[in-house]
């Protein structure tokens, strides 16, 4: 993939990673666990764990910038294929319970958007709730199959929304005493009051903070889709670390101003993030406006986390996996989604839309003919049919060729390489190695077999 074809920038990556790692609920839940001492805990966790962890992810992504499998590709390049497969498999397996949680969390957020309370799911028949959750999962499973362009759009919008809402909460809460005359619920913000007791009970709560900032490596399979990944992937990870630190530290202080750190409500962990924005709206006299906006942002965050939790672990498991462990059939991607991504990259490169063509391998043709988006031969112009086209898809006119590379082992040792399709335009040319033919000179003199031969 050329630099022109890569469409992820560092800020896209940062927002995609932010929504995969972070949520405002992490601020609320850990404040409910530790009170004001959570500020010092965040300083320790971010400084000693999260920042080095994010920098390690950034460095590995920079080194393995051409990889497709993220974590498994890193392990493959350092410890070999067998350990890489086990790493990819375990990474995929641990995400399965997470996949079951996210659709329900999305419905809860949607309920708060519509009804501004937590009764949307509670009042629903269990069977209906299960079917609705399954429908949400299947729909976003389809979305995940559409490729990195869809993931970039969802991740960037959701990450931006959540970060902006976190900053909005911090700014408005810190300004509330001056602007609205609201008194801080927690009175003593001294270092002594923030310092935790380093006993066994305290250390048992640290796992929640570690869990809250985990998951940055989930974005690693998309390094291959970045422009200048050696520079921009680490830049995205550094931006992620800054965003998480700001949200965690300032968010915890803002929470302590809204809720008394010495008398935390017992149900704060349940729906505390929604209560916080509900109270913020009351402080500023806008009613339920803030809770509706936040619930919508959280809904986007939940579906974004769901989509990345579907797509990224599968890439880690399958994208760069050794074919001794993974059947070839499991590595097939949605051909229509791939064609759309190619079309988008051609547009970015200035290639005209009209006149685009695809040279398609026979195996890919069979996939196209079964795709509902494919325009069959009978529905295209007779001129194109006369030229040999068998249909159109995604703005491309399709031609079949058996001369494309098929399971060739000369490109990469011990690995079969197959060309599925080649995209082009009459005004733009590219070199394809399997089409190159040695130069041959033919003497026509006296043969009498060729037009113009004497």
N, C-alpha and C positions, 0 to 999 in steps of 0.2 A: 504494500500500500504506500503510495507516494505521499509526500508532505501536503500536497494540494488536496488529496482525498481525505485527509484526517480532519475531523470537524469538532473535536472536543478541545476546549481551551482550559486554562488552569482554573478559571472562575467557575466553569461548568463542573469540573471535577470537585472543587471545594464544596459546592452546594450539594452535589450528589453524595459526597462523603458525609457532609454534615447531617443530612436527613437520614443517612444509614446509621450514623453513630449516635446522634443526639436527639433529644426531645425535651420540651419544657417540663415534662413529667419527671425527668431526672432531677431537676432542681427541687421540685415540690417533694418528691418521695424521700430524698436524702435529707432535706431540711426537716421533714417529719420524723426521721430516724434520729438525727443528731442535734437538732436545734441550731443555735448560732455557732456551735463548735464545728459545724460542717464547713465553714469558711476556711479554717485552718486545714481541715481534711482535704478540701479541694486543692489548696495550695500544694500540699504534699503529694497527692495523687497526680495532679497535672505536671508538677515539676519532676517528680521521681519516676513516673510511669508513662503518662500519656505523651508528653513532649518527646522523650526518647523513642517511644513506640511509633509515633507518627513520623519522626525523622528516619527511623529504620525502614518503615514502609516506603517512604519517599525515596530513599537511597536504593532499595532493592528494585523499585519500579523503574528508576533511572537506569540501573545497570541492565535489567532484563526488559529493555524498552520495546523489543520486538515480539515479546511473548504474548500468548493469547489466554493462558490458563492462570495467570496471577500467581497465587501462592504455590500451586502445584508445579508451575513452570520454574519458580525460584528453587524449589527443592529438587526438581529434576536436574537443574543446571549445577547443583552443588552436591547432591547426595545420590543421584541416580533415579531411574525410572520406577523401580519398585516402591521405594519410599514415597515418591511423588504420587503414585497411584493411591497408596494408603492415606496419604494426607488429603488428597482430593476427595476420596470416598468419605472419610470421617468428617470433613468440612461440610459436605453435602448432607450427611445424616444428621448432624447436630442442628441443621436449619429446619428440619421437618417439623418439630414442635413449634418453632417460631412461625412457620407458615400457617399453622392452625390458629394461632393467636391473632395475627394481623387483620384478617377479614372481620372478625368480631370487633376489634378495636376501631376499625374504620366505620362500622355500623354505629358504634357508640358515639363516635365523633359526629357522624351524620345526624344522630338523634338529638345531640345537643345543638346542632345547627338549626334543626327544624323546630324542636320543642323547648329548647333551653333548659332541659332537665335530664336526669338520668333514667327516665322511665320508658324510653323508646324500646329498649331490649327487654327490660323487666316485665313489661305488660304484654309481651309477645308470646304466642304459643311456641313451646320449645321446638316442635317440628318445623314450624314456619321459620324460626330463627336459624335453625340448622340448614334448611334449604336455601335461605337467603345468603347465609355465609358461604355456602358451597357455590352459589351463583356468582358472588363477588370474586371468589378465588378463581373460578374458571374464566371469568371475563378478563381478569388481569393476568392470568396465565397466557391468554391470547395476546394481550397487549405486550407482554414480555417477549413473545415470539416475533414481534414486528421489527426488532433490531435496535441498534444503539441510538438511532435518531429519536425514537419514541422515548427511550430511557433518558436521554439527555434532556428532552423537553420536560418530562414529568419530574425528574430529579432537580433540575434547575428551578422550576417554578415552586416546587414543594420546599426545597431548601431555603430559597429566598423568603418565602412566606413565613416559615417557622422562625428564621433568624430575625426578620423584621419584627415579628410579634414579640419575640423575647426582648429585643431592644426597646420596643414600645412599652412593655411592662416595666422594664427597669427605669427608663427615663420618666415615665408618668408617675411611678411610685416614688422615686427619689424627689420629684418635684412637687408631690402632693402636699407636704407640709407647708411649703411656701405659697403655692398657687391656690390650694383649696382649704388650707388650715387644718389638715388632717394630722392628728398626733400619731407619732410612731408607737406601734403596739409594744415593741421591745425598747426599753429605756436605756439599758446599759450595753454599749457597744465597745467596751474596753477590751484590750488584748487578753486580760485575765478571764473575762467572760467568754471569749472566743476559744481559749486554749482547752483542748479536750483532756480528759483523764486517760492516760495511755494504759488502760487495764484490759483484761480479757474481753469484757463486754464491748469495749470500744472497738477492738480489732475485729470482732465478729461482724461489725457493721461496714467495714471497709470493702467487703466483697461487693456490696451494692454500688459503691463508687467505681470500683474496677469494672464491673459489668456495664455501668452507665457509659463509660468512655471506650468500650471495646467495639470492634467492627470496622476499623479503618481499612483493614486489608481486603474488605469485601469489594472495594472499588478497584483492586489491582488488575482484574482481567481487562479493564478498559484502557490500560496504558497504551496498547497498540492502536487505539483510535484517537490518540492525542496528536496535536501538532507540536513538534519539538519536545517529545516526552522527557528527554534527559534534563531539560531545564524546567518544563512546566509541571511535570508530575510532582517533584519535590516542592515546587512553589505552591501547588494546590494543597499538599499535606501541611505545609507551614501555615497557610491561611486557615485550614481546618482547625489546627491547634489553637490559633489565636481566637477564632470564633467560639470554640468550646470553652476556652478559659474565660473570655468575657461573659458568656452566658451563665456559666456556673458560678463565678465569684460575685458578679454584680447582681445576678438573679437571686442568689441566696441572701444577700444583704437586703434586697427589696422585699423578699418574703418575710424577713425578720421585722421589717417595718410594718407589714400588713398583719402578721400573726405574731402573737407573743411567744418568743422562743422558750419561755419557761412554762407556758400553758398552751401547748399545741393541741388543736382539735383532734379528737380521736379518729374522725373520718377523713382527715386531710389526705391520706394516701389514696382513698377511694376515688374522689373526684376533685381533689384539691386544685388541679390546674384550671378547672372550669370555675370553681369557686373564686379563685384569685382574679380572673378576668371579670367575673360577675361583680365582685366588690369594687374593682377598678372602675367599671362603668358607673356604679353608684356614686363613687367619689367625685366623678367628673360630670355627673348629671346627664349621661347619655343612655341611661337605661340598660338594655341588653345588647347594645351595639357591639361592644368589645367581645362579649362571649360568643356572639354569632360569628364574628370575623375570626376569632381564635379557633373556634370549633371547625370552621371551614378549612383553615390552614392546617389544623391537626388531621382532618380527614385526608387532605392531600398528602400530608407526611406519612400517614399510615399506609395509603395505597402505594406511595413511592417506595417505602420500606418493603412492602409486600412484593412489588415488582422486582426490586433488586435482590430480594431474598430468594426469588424464583430463578432469576437469570444468572446471577453471579456464582452461586455454588455449582450450578450445572456447567458453567464455563470452567471453573476450577477443576471439576471432575473430568470433563470431556474434551475441552478445547485443545489441550496439548498432551493429552494422555497417550501412553504407549498403546499401540494397536494390539499388543499381546494380551492386554487386560480389558480393552474396551472394543466391543463389536463396531464395525464400520457403520452399521445402520444407525447407531445411537449418535453419531457425529454429524448426521445430516441436519442442515438448518433449513428454515423456511425459505424457499427459493424466491417467492414473490417479495418478501421483506428484503432479501439481499439485493434484488434487482432495483427496488425503490431506493435503497441506500446508494447504489451505484449511480442511479439517475440523479440523485441529489448532489453527489460529488461532481458529476459531469457539469451540472448547472453551475455549481460554484466555480468550476474551472473555465466557465465561459463557453461551453459546448452548446450549440443550438439544440433546441428541443426537437424541432422538425427534422426528420431524416435519420434519427438514431436507429441503430440496428444491433441485434444480438446474433452471434454465431453460437449455436447451441449444440452440445454433445447429445447423442441419442438418449443417454440415461436422463439427462436434464429435460429433454423434450417430453419424456413420459411423465415427469413431475408437472411440467407446465400444462399439459393437456388435461390433467386432473384438477388444476387450480381453478377455483370459481372466478378469479379475476381475468382469466385468459380469454382473449377474443379469438375465436376459431377462424379457420380459413374461409368458411362460407360467409363470414361477416366483414371481411376486409375487401379492398378494391381488387378488381380483376387484374389490374396492372401489377400489383404486388404479388398476386398469386402466380402470374406469368413469370415474374422474376424469381420465383422459387420460395416465397415466404409461406410459412405454414400457420401464421397467426401473429397476434400482437399482444404485448403485456407491458403495463407500466410506461407507455410511451415509446416502446421499442418494437420494431418489426423483427420477427424471429425467422432465422434461417438455420436449417439443420446441417451439421457437418460431422462426418465420421473421422475427419483428419485431426481432431483435437487430441491432446495428450491423454492417454488412458493407462493408469497404473504403471507409469514410467518410473524405473528405479535409478535412472542415470542422473537425476537432478540431486536427490538426497539419498545417500547410501542407506540401504535397508528400509527405506520408506517409499511407499507407492504414491506417486503424484498424478492427479487427474485434473484436467481442465474442464470445468462444468459449463462455462460460457465465456464469451469474449464480447465486450461492449465496445461500440465505436460509432463513428459518424463519417460521412464522405469527406468532410473538410478537415478531419483530424485523423492522424495516423499514429499507430503504435506498433512496435516491433514485438512479434510473438515468436519465441525461439523454435517452437515445434513446426512452424510453417516455413522455416528457412530451408532452402534447397541448394545443394552445391551447383555452382555454375557449370554448364555443359555447352560446348561449342559443337555445332553441327554444320558440316560442309554441305551446302546445297548444290554445288557445282556438278552437273551431269547426272544427278540422281533421277530427275524426272518425276519425283514423288511429291514435290512440294510446289505450291503456286509460286510462279516467278522463277523457278529453277531452270537453268538452261541446259 
